[in-house]
Amino acid sequence: MKPNSQRNELHNNYINGLFKMNIEDESKFDNTNNTLINNNRDFLLNKKIVKVPQNQNLIKNNTFQEDISKKRNEWKRNFLKITTNMQERKVIFFLEPENVPENNINKPKNSNILYAYKDNGFYAIYKYNNNQNNKLNKEIKARLKWNLLSNKFKIFDNRNILIEEINYNLNFRGWNGPTKLQVTIHENNNINFDFMNKEYKMENKLPEYNTIYKTYVLNFINRKVIPNEKNIQIIFNNANKNDILLQFAQVQNNEFILDYKYPFNNITAFALALTTLSSRTFCQ
């Protein structure tokens, strides 16, 4: 049988559904003229092809993406507490999950707690680690730095890579109304490696003026809070104002709630809260 006639027969049989092949070796075909170069006459006999549905991989990918989106939309609820270390004369900020896990061998009780304090002109953010002797190990996670006017902040991770920028509009003693700020999160290759080198630009949700109480108010989601000028909510730029990504508010003396979801993580959210608590004379 000539190659051309063999090719035509193969094509017709495939179209009519009479013979289907399971081709595992692409070397059996010549890519230049698309002719079969296998000389075995039994090549077409008792061969079946198992065709994988093209949508199968799409279904798996969609399921994976749905799981990611669900996790990203989950709220991470935390408490931020302020204490004073009288021996070292330092104000220490603690961030801990709302439901701290019980102490066990595999997972210490304080394994998820972050704390920060001002050190040599910047905030150092540490992870709270206890060893077997109950001694505190300092594992630095990030550094928070600012400019001379204290209205522009930059957060660097432990590799000295910029991960977040926070800029407050100049607003001396509130003459320009409520505080306005812009947040940019830089998603580097060590965070969520499936989406490398992205930037997320956000801003704070401006409060609405209440004619009854004659003050600006924000509606915090499922939280009872105390009115405070440092209370903020973060949304994407020019996005739905009801799509809150982070909310920070006072609940009692020296205690705040810090709730966030993607693209924030515990470090970037904690750093943003520290900027609101810092002294900002020209943008308060």
Secondary structure, DSSP 8 states (H G I E B T S, - for coil): --HHHHHHHHHHHHHHTS-------GGGEETTTTEE----GGGGTT-------HHHHHHHHHHHHHHHHHHHTS-EEEEEEEEEETTTTEEEEEEEESS-----SSS-TTTT-EEEEEETTEEEEEEEEE-TT--EEEEEEEEEEE-TTS-EEEEEETTS-EEEEEEE---GGGTTSS--EEEEEEE-TTSSTTS-SEEEEEEE---EEETTTTEEE---TT---B--TT-EEEEETTS-TT--SEEEEEEETTEEEEEE-TT--HHHHHHHHHHHHS--GGG-
